[in-house]
C-alpha cells in the first residue's frame, strides 16, 4: 500500500505520511516546484531506472530556468534515487523527484535560499490501482480548444508545476466530452502535445512528431525517435497541421509510465488497425529495451545496485 512507502526528504528517509510541507509554502501557493517522473523496470539482472542521467540533467535545466538552487549534486541524485528504490523493495513502477521551495512566502518571488528535494517511489498496480496509471489497450483523443503556452510567455521546456495547469484543464475538457486524451495545438495552430504525453503520427511508413520549440523536450519522445531510427523507420520532426490527425495511418502517445499508447479513435474518426504495424514494432522494441534485452541501448538502463 502507498502508506507503507518510504520517502527521501531533505537528507532523511521518512514515512509516507510524514512527507509534508506547509500549506503556505511558495511552491504550493505559486506552483514553483519542478519535478521528474521516471520509470523503473524489472530485468533478469535486477531493477533498472530508465535514462536516469537524462532525467537528472533535465531537472537541473528546469532548476536553472527558474533560478532554483538544487541541494544535491548529480551523483548524489543518482545515489538517493537508487537508495529510495531499494528501501521500498520495488522492482517495477514509477519514481517521482520533486524539488520545491518549502518556505512560507507571500511574495510572488521565491525565497532567496535553496530548495528542498523529495523522492517518491511507487508501484501503481499495487499502490494506486484505481488511478489513470492503469494501462488501457486502446484509447481515444480529441483536439482541445486550449492551446499550449507560447514559448515567449513561459519556458515551456521547464518541467515546472505551473505549466501543467494547461494540460489539466485540456484533459478535463476531453474527459467531459467522452475522450481519454486531449491533443493541444500551439498558438500558431500546429500539433503540439497532450498534457503529459507526446503525440506521434504514422503516415506512409514515416513516423512524425512535433518539433521542439513549443513542447517539452520529452525523454520518452527522444527515446522513441532514437529507437525508430535504430530499426530503420523514417522519422520527421516539424510543424504538423491538425488535419494530419484525420489522415494518419496510426497515432500513438508516449510518456514516462507508458512508452507507447495506441490511439484507436481521434474525435469521430476510428482507426481500424490499432495498434498499427509501426506502433507495434516500436512498442515491442521499447519493451525489449526496458527488459534489458537490447544491448545497443544498455546505457539507457541505470542499475539499482
C-alpha positions in Angstrom: 0.0 0.0 0.0 1.1 3.6 -0.7 1.0 4.4 3.1 3.8 1.9 3.6 6.2 3.6 1.2 9.4 5.3 2.4 10.2 8.8 1.0 13.6 10.5 0.7 13.1 14.0 2.1 15.9 16.6 2.6 18.6 14.2 3.6 16.5 11.7 5.5 14.2 8.8 4.8 10.7 9.3 6.3 7.4 7.5 6.3 4.9 8.4 3.5 2.6 10.2 6.0 5.4 12.4 7.2 6.4 13.7 3.7 4.8 17.2 4.2 5.3 20.9 3.6 3.4 23.9 5.0 0.3 24.8 3.0 1.7 28.3 2.6 4.9 27.2 1.1 6.0 29.1 -2.0 5.9 26.0 -4.3 2.3 25.2 -3.3 1.0 28.8 -3.4 2.9 29.8 -6.5 3.3 26.4 -8.3 7.1 26.8 -8.4 8.0 23.1 -7.8 10.0 21.3 -10.5 9.8 17.5 -11.0 10.8 14.5 -13.0 8.8 11.3 -13.5 10.9 8.2 -14.3 10.1 4.6 -15.0 11.5 1.7 -13.1 11.8 -1.7 -14.7 12.5 -5.3 -13.7 15.2 -7.2 -15.6 16.9 -10.5 -15.1 19.9 -8.6 -13.7 17.7 -6.7 -11.2 15.7 -3.4 -11.3 16.8 -0.6 -13.6 15.9 3.0 -13.9 15.2 4.3 -17.4 17.5 7.0 -18.5 18.1 8.3 -15.0 21.1 10.5 -16.0 19.0 12.3 -18.7 16.2 12.9 -16.3 18.6 14.4 -13.8 20.1 16.6 -16.5 16.7 17.9 -17.4 15.9 18.5 -13.7 19.0 20.8 -13.5 17.9 22.6 -16.6 14.4 23.2 -15.1 16.1 24.5 -12.0 18.3 26.9 -13.9 15.3 28.3 -15.9 13.5 29.3 -12.6 16.7 30.2 -10.7 16.4 27.4 -8.2 19.5 26.1 -6.5 19.3 22.3 -6.0 20.9 20.9 -2.8 22.3 17.7 -4.4 24.9 17.1 -7.0 24.0 14.9 -10.0 25.9 12.0 -8.5 24.1 12.4 -5.2 20.7 12.3 -7.1 21.7 9.0 -8.7 22.6 7.6 -5.2 19.5 8.9 -3.4 17.1 7.7 -6.2 18.7 4.2 -6.1 18.6 4.1 -2.3 14.9 5.1 -2.3 14.1 2.3 -4.7 16.0 -0.2 -2.6 14.3 0.9 0.7 10.9 0.4 -0.9 11.8 -3.0 -2.3 10.2 -2.2 -5.7 11.4 -3.6 -9.0 8.8 -2.1 -11.3 7.0 1.2 -11.1 7.3 5.0 -11.1 9.8 7.3 -9.5 9.0 11.0 -8.9 11.6 13.6 -7.9 10.2 16.9 -6.7 12.3 20.0 -5.9 10.5 22.8 -4.2 10.6 25.9 -2.1 9.2 24.8 1.3 9.4 28.2 2.9 6.3 30.2 3.7 6.3 33.1 1.3 3.6 35.7 0.4 5.6 37.3 -2.3 5.5 36.1 -5.9 9.2 35.8 -6.0 10.7 32.6 -4.5 12.8 32.7 -1.3 16.5 33.6 -1.8 17.7 30.4 -0.1 17.8 26.9 -1.6 15.2 24.4 -2.4 14.3 21.0 -0.8 14.1 17.7 -2.6 11.9 14.7 -2.1 12.0 11.4 -4.0 9.0 9.1 -4.1 8.7 5.5 -5.5 5.5 3.6 -6.1 4.2 0.6 -7.9 0.9 1.9 -9.3 -0.6 -1.5 -9.8 -0.3 -2.2 -6.1 -0.3 1.3 -4.6 -2.9 3.1 -6.7 -4.7 0.5 -8.9 -7.8 2.8 -9.5 -5.9 5.7 -11.0 -5.2 6.6 -14.6 -1.9 4.7 -14.3 -3.9 1.6 -15.3 -3.0 0.8 -18.9 -5.8 0.6 -21.4 -5.1 -1.2 -24.7 -6.8 1.3 -26.8 -7.7 4.9 -26.1 -9.4 7.9 -27.7 -8.3 11.5 -28.2 -9.7 14.8 -29.3 -8.3 18.2 -30.3 -8.6 20.6 -27.3 -9.8 24.1 -27.5 -6.9 25.0 -25.2 -3.6 25.9 -26.7 -0.1 25.2 -25.4 1.5 28.3 -23.9 3.6 30.3 -26.3 7.3 29.9 -25.5 7.6 33.7 -25.2 5.2 33.6 -22.2 6.8 30.8 -20.0 9.8 28.5 -20.5 7.9 25.5 -21.9 11.0 23.3 -21.7 10.9 23.6 -17.9 9.1 20.7 -16.1 7.6 23.0 -13.5 4.3 22.6 -11.8 2.8 25.8 -13.0 3.0 24.7 -16.7 0.7 21.7 -16.0 -2.5 23.6 -15.3 -2.7 23.9 -19.1 -2.7 20.1 -19.6 -5.0 19.5 -16.7 -7.8 21.7 -18.0 -7.4 20.3 -21.5 -7.7 16.7 -20.2 -10.7 17.7 -18.1 -12.4 19.1 -21.2 -11.6 15.9 -23.1 -13.0 13.7 -20.4 -16.1 15.7 -20.2 -16.6 15.2 -23.9 -16.1 11.4 -23.7 -12.4 11.1 -24.7 -9.4 9.9 -22.7 -6.8 12.4 -24.1 -6.6 16.0 -25.3 -4.2 16.9 -28.1 -3.3 20.5 -27.9 -2.2 22.8 -30.7 0.4 25.5 -30.3 -0.6 29.2 -30.6 0.1 29.0 -34.4 -2.3 26.2 -34.8 0.1 23.3 -35.3 0.0 20.0 -33.3 1.9 20.3 -30.1 1.4 17.6 -27.4 -1.0 16.4 -24.8 -0.9 17.4 -21.1 1.7 14.8 -20.2 2.2 12.9 -23.4 4.0 13.4 -26.7 2.0 12.8 -29.9 3.2 10.6 -32.8 1.6 10.0 -36.2 2.4 7.5 -38.8 1.7 8.3 -42.5 3.1 6.3 -45.4 5.5 4.5 -43.1 7.0 7.7 -41.8 6.9 8.4 -38.1 6.1 12.1 -37.4 6.0 14.3 -34.3 6.1 18.0 -33.4 9.4 19.7 -33.5 10.9 21.2 -30.3 10.3 24.8 -29.5 6.7 24.8 -28.3 6.8 21.4 -26.5 8.6 19.8 -23.6 11.9 18.0 -24.6 10.4 14.7 -23.6 12.9 12.0 -22.8 10.5 9.3 -23.8 9.8 11.1 -27.1 13.6 11.3 -27.7 13.9 7.6 -26.9 11.2 6.6 -29.4 12.8 8.7 -32.2 16.2 7.1 -31.5 14.7 3.6 -31.3 12.8 4.1 -34.6 16.0 5.2 -36.3 17.8 2.1 -35.0 15.3 -0.3 -36.7 15.2 1.8 -39.9 11.9 3.7 -39.5 11.9 7.0 -41.3 11.3 9.9 -38.9 10.2 13.5 -39.3 10.0 16.4 -36.8 8.3 19.5 -37.9 5.2 21.7 -37.8 2.3 19.4 -38.3 -1.2 20.6 -39.2 -4.0 19.1 -37.2 -5.6 17.8 -40.4 -3.0 15.1 -40.4 -4.6 13.5 -37.4 -7.6 12.6 -39.6 -5.3 11.2 -42.4 -2.7 9.4 -40.3 -2.4 5.6 -40.6 -1.5 5.3 -37.0 -1.5 7.5 -33.9 0.1 6.9 -30.5 1.1 8.9 -27.4 4.2 8.5 -25.3 5.1 9.4 -21.7 7.4 8.0 -19.0 5.0 5.5 -17.5 3.7 4.3 -20.8 6.2 4.3 -23.6 3.7 3.7 -26.4 -0.1 4.2 -26.0 -2.0 3.4 -29.2 -4.9 5.7 -30.1 -7.8 4.0 -31.9 -10.1 7.0 -32.2 -9.5 10.7 -32.9 -12.7 12.6 -32.3 -15.3 10.8 -34.5 -12.7 9.0 -36.7 -11.9 5.4 -35.9 -8.5 4.0 -36.8 -9.3 0.5 -37.9 -5.9 -1.2 -37.2 -4.8 -0.4 -33.7 -2.0 -0.8 -32.9 -0.7 -0.4 -36.4 2.4 -2.2 -37.7 4.9 0.6 -36.9 3.3 1.3 -33.5 3.5 -2.4 -32.7 7.2 -2.6 -33.7 8.1 0.3 -31.6 6.2 -0.9 -28.6 7.9 -4.3 -28.8 11.3 -2.7 -29.1 10.7 -0.4 -26.1 9.6 -3.5 -24.1 12.8 -5.3 -25.1 14.9 -2.3 -24.2 13.3 -1.8 -20.7 13.6 -5.5 -20.1 17.3 -5.4 -20.6 17.2 -7.5 -23.8 18.7 -4.9 -26.3 22.5 -4.5 -25.8 22.5 -1.5 -28.1 20.5 0.5 -25.6 22.0 -0.8 -22.4 23.3 2.6 -21.5 19.7 3.8 -21.1 19.3 1.5 -18.1 20.7 2.6 -14.7 21.1 -0.4 -12.4 19.8 -0.2 -8.8 22.9 -1.6 -7.2 
